[in-house]
Amino acid sequence: PIAPALSKAMMENKNNNGGFGGEESSIDRDILASILSKLPLLDLDSACHVSKSWNRAVFFSLRRLKTMPWLFVYRQRRVPPCTMAAKAMAYDPKSDKWIELITASPVEHVAAARSSHSTLLYALSPTKFSFSVDAFHLNWRHVVPPRVWRIDPIVAVVGKSLIVAGGVCVFEDDKLAVEFLDIQIGDGVWERCESMPDFLWNSASSTWLSVAASSEKMYVTEKRSGMACSFDPETRSWTELLDLSPVDEYGECKLYSRVIGSAGNRLIMAGITGKDYNPTGIELWEIVSSESPMNLKFESIGSMPKACFDKLRGVDSDWPLTSIALNAVGDMVYVHNTAETGEIVAAEIEEGKLCKWRTLRNADATWNRSDAGERVIVACSNVSFSDLKSAFSDNLSFSVVSRI
């Protein structure tokens, strides 16, 4: 009903003012702003150009606008030069559409680009460390590499702090080495911090660990055991041990793998129940701190519907489901199979519970039709109207592909 109302309003404005250039709209400003606040961002940009009064109404509507995180699917060449593809895909949950993004200046890396805690993209090589935290990942910053040579570390940005931990080459002395960089300093220097806890000795890499970042801390958990801890960049130290293993009424934990993410101020965990070769479902919780770090509260926020779970596993559902990826930002949660098969599952958080479950079926936007010579990188970002305007100024073009 929103689109017809907007179309009617635009025609009334045109007829009453001799075209779209008129200054006064026949619609009450509050009513118009209310209508505009329900539109997707791309439609808001179009509404800005109707007239000056509509432009003012658009910016007035931004006070009421609820931003919904977009999901991004990027592609990159597997062999040098490891150039990011000029085309990427983005899913806008507000419009329920896939959008093709085309940039005139693809970024070239000398190493594989990776995603961490949903909002961070980075690429690490012996000569430099590159990272991007803007909404569309158009702007990359390049700094000197960490002092310790790493292959598969966990990486996070917490406030002004860039943290790199683990993933160390075998000939380095400290397998659990942690380094810190203040990204607000132009020519910052990597600082060594307290090493990762000893229990991570055999799993200190992004292959075996899941990472989440809040505004104050980096959280790390072993995907299999659920043993976890957090790093505070202010004190440069690790906190007490945590156990992310929720139990049922019989005192048993039925998870065999879990991943974590940070949605707003909430620490979210998604866990696979059953066994590798016989997974039974995916459960999601909000992790609430308690007096005892080994006795955390797990508040269930939802169970993935079976229809969505089956589509996430894909056509090769007889294969084991070893791990999943969780992208959680704001009030949106996206889950997909790390084996890059099946469909992406999305859900919204309302009043502390997951709802509006759906699967994202557009094959062109997922890995199923990616070139064999390309890797796929999945990320998630809150996209504001100012982010959209900045993307336009950076010559990023948008084209709606299809409705889901």
N, C-alpha and C positions, 0 to 999 in steps of 0.2 A: 504493500500500500504506500510505501514511502516514495518510490519512484514516480508513480502517477501523480501524487500530490505535488512533488517537486516540478514535474513537467507542466502541470496546470498552473502552478505559481509563476513559472518562468513565462508562460504565454500571457498570463494576466499582466505581468510586469511589462512585457513587450507591447501589448495592445494599449495599455493605459498611458504609456510614456513614449509612444512613437518609436519603439525599438528597444534593444537591450542597453542602450546607453543612458536611459533616463535615470534621474537621481532618486526619485521617490518610488518606493515599492507600494503596491496596493495591499500588501500583506503586513500585518502587524509584526514588528521586529522580533518580539519574543516568540511568536508562533513560527516565524521563518527560522529563527535560530534553533528552535526545538526540532523542526523538521531536519535542518542541516546537520544537527548533532548526531543524527541516526544514520547518516550516509557514510559509505566507505571513503577513505582519504582521497582516492583518485577522483571521485565524484565531487568532493569538496573543492578540489583544485579547479575543476571546470566551473563550479558555481562562483568562484572568485571573479571570473571574467564576465559575468552577466552585467553588472553595473557596480558603481562605487558603493551604493547602499547595500548591495548583496555582498560585496567584498567585506564591508564592515560587519554584516550579519554573520559571515563565515567565521571571522575572528572572534565575534561575540559567542558563537556556538562552541568554540574550542574549550570554553570553560566547562561545558557540560559533556564534552566528548570523552567517551571511554575508549582508551587506546587498547587494542588487542594485538598481542605479539604475532608477527608474521614468521612463517617457517621458510627458510631459504635452502635451496639445493644448488650447490656450486659444483663445477667440474674443473679438473686440472689434468694436464698432460702428465703421464707417468714417467716419461723419459725427458732428460734435459733438451731444450730449455723447458722447465716445468711451468709453462704459462697457464694462467687461469683462463678458462673459456670466456669468450666475449659474451656468451649468452648464459644466463642463470635463470632459475625459476623461483618464484615466491608464492606462497599460499597466504592469502588474506582471509582470515576467518570471518571478518565482518561482512564481506561480500560473498564469501564461500566460493572464491574463484582462484584459479592459478593465473599468475601474471608473469609474462616473459620479460626479463630484464636484459637490456643490451647496452654494453658499455663500449665506447670508442677507444678506450685505452686499457686493455687487459693487463693485469699485473703479472710480471714474470718473476719466478722464484728459481733458486738453484736447488731447492729441496721440496719435499712433499709438504703441502699445507694441511693442517689438522684443525679440528674444532675442539674446544674445551669449555666446559660448563655453559654450553649453549651460546653464549654471546661473544666468545673470543675465538678468533682465527689466528694461527701462528705458523711460522715455518722456521726450522732450526737447521743451520748448516755450520761447518767449521769456521766460516768466514763472517757470518752475521746471524742475528736473530731478528726476524720480522714479525710484527703482530698488528692486528686491526681490531678495534672495539667499536667502531661506528656502526650505525644501524644497518647500512647496506654493504659494509666492508669495502668501500671504495678507496679509503685512505689507509695506507700502511705506513707504519713507522719502522725504521731499520736502526738497530743498535748493535754494538759489539756482542759477540756470542758469550755465553757464560764461561767462566774460567775452567770449569770442569767439563771434560768432553762427554757429551751425552748423546744417546741414540733415541730413546723412547721415554722421555721424562713426563711427569705430570706438570701442567702449567696452569696458572691462574692469575687473574688480575683482581686484587682486592683493594678498592679505593685507589690510591696512587701507587700501589705496590705491585710489581710484577714478580711472581714467585715461580721458580723452577726447582723441581725436586725429583730425585731418583733418576732412573733410566740411564745410569752411568755405564760407560765402557768398562770392560773387564780389567784393563790395565791401570785404571785409576785406583787410588788408595781407599777412598771412602765411597762405598757403593750406595750409601744413603745420603749423599751430600745434598744440601739445600742452599740455593743462592737467591738473593733478593736485589731488585733494582727499583729505585725511585724514578718512576716514569715522568715526573714533573720536572726533573732536572735534565737539561738539554743533553749534556755529555756525562750521564750518570755512570757510576762504576758498580759492578756487581759485588755484593758483599756476601761472605759466607755466614750462614746462620746455624743454629742447632740442627744437627742431622735428624733424619726421620727416625721414629722409634724402631727398636731392634726387631719387633715382631713383623716388620715389613721387609726383612732381609731377603726373603725369597720371592717377593712380589712387588718390589719397588719400581714399577713401570706402569705406563698407561694401559698396557695390555691387561693387567690383572687388577688395576685399581680404578675406582670411579671417584670423580672429584666434583665438588660443588663450591660455589663462592657466594658468600653473603657480603654485606657492606663492611663487615669487620673481620671475617675469618675465612680460611680455606678449609673445607672438610674433605677428608680422604677416607675411603673404606675399601677393604678387600671385597671384591665381588662375590667370592665364594663363601668365606668364613663370616663375613659381616663385621669383623673387628675393624674399628675405625678410630680416628683421632682428628684433631683440628690444629691448624697453625695460625698463630696470631702475629701478623706482621709488625704490630707495635712493639711487642716484646721479643720478636724474632725467635719464638719458642713454640713447642708443641704442648698441647693440653693432655689431660688424662685420657686413658683408654676408654673407648665407647664400644658397646655391643649392639649392633643393628640387627638383632635377631628376634623379631616379635614371636611370641609363643601363643598357642591356642589354649583352650581350657584344660588340656591334658599336659600342658607344659612342654609341648613339642613345637619346634620351628620347622615349617614345611617348605621353606625357601631353599633353593639350591643356587640361586644367583640373584643379586640385587644391584641396582644403580641408584645414585642420588642426584638431586638437582635442587636449585634454590628458586622458588617462585615468590617474588616479593620478599617478605621477611620470613617466609615459611621454608623449612628444610623438608623436602619431599623425597620419599623413597618408593621405587617400584621394584617389586620382587616377583620372580617366576616360581610358581609352586609346582610340586611333583618331582620328576626326575628328568635328566637331560633327554632321554629317549622317549619319555612319556610326560611332557609338561601338561599340567591341568589348567593353568590360568595365570593371570597377572593381577596382583593386588597392589594397591597404592595406599601409603600412609603419610601423614604429617608427623614428623618426629618432634616431640616436645621434651625439652630438657627437664630434669628432675634433680633432687638433691644428690642422688647417686648416679654417676655417669654410666654405671653398669646396669642401671635399672631405669632406662628411659621409658617414657610414655609414647605409645604408638597409637595415634588416632586414625582409624580407617577413614579414608576419604573416597573410596570407591573400588569396585572390582570391574575389570575390563569385561564387557559383554562377550559371550562366547562367539557371536558372529564376528565381532571385531578381532578377537583373538585368532580365530581361524584364518581371517584374511591377512593378519600380520604374519602368520607363519608361511603363507603363500602356497603355491602349487606343490612345493617340495616339502609338504608337512610331515613326511615320514623321516626327514632328517632331524637330528637333535637340535633343539633350541638352546644353544650354549650361552647366549648373552643378548641383551637388548640395550638400546640406547634411549636415554631420556632427555628431552629438551623441555625444560620448564622455565617459563618467564611470565611474570605478572599473573594473570588468571587463566593462562593456557598451558596445557600439557600435551606434548607430542611424544609418541613412543614408536620405535621401529626396530626391526630385526637387524642386528649388526652384520648378518650374513648378506645383507642387501638383497633380500628377496621379500615378496609379500608387499603389503600396503602399509602406509603410515597411518597410525591411529591418533586421532585428536580428541580432546575433551576440554571443557571449560570448568573452572572452579567457581561455584556460586554458593555463598553462605557456608564455606568450608567443605563442600562436597563436590565431587566430579559429576558433571551432567553433560548433556548434548554430545554424546559420543558419536563419532563418525570416522569413516575411513576415507583417505584421500586417494582417489583412483586414477588420477591423470597420469598415464604411463610416461608421457613425455617429460613430466616433472620429476620422475623418480629414476632410480638406477637401472630399471629393467630395460631401458632403451639407450643407455649410455654407451659410448664407443668403448671397445675393449682396451683401447690405449689411454683411457681416461679413468681417474679415480673420482669418487663422489665425496663431497664434504657437506654435511648437514649442520645448519646453525639456526638460531632463533633470536629475534630481537624485537624489542618494543619499537614501533615505528610511529613517530609523531608527525604532525603536519610540517613542522620545521625541518625534520629529517627528509621528508618528501621534497620540500622546496630546495634543500641543499643538494639532493640527488639530481634534481632537474638542472641546477647550476653546474653540476659536475658532468653534464651531458649524458646522464643515464636515461634511457628511453624505456617506456612501459607499454606493454601490449597485453590486453586480457586474452587469455587462451581459450578457456572454456569454463562452463559452470560445472561444479562437481555433481 
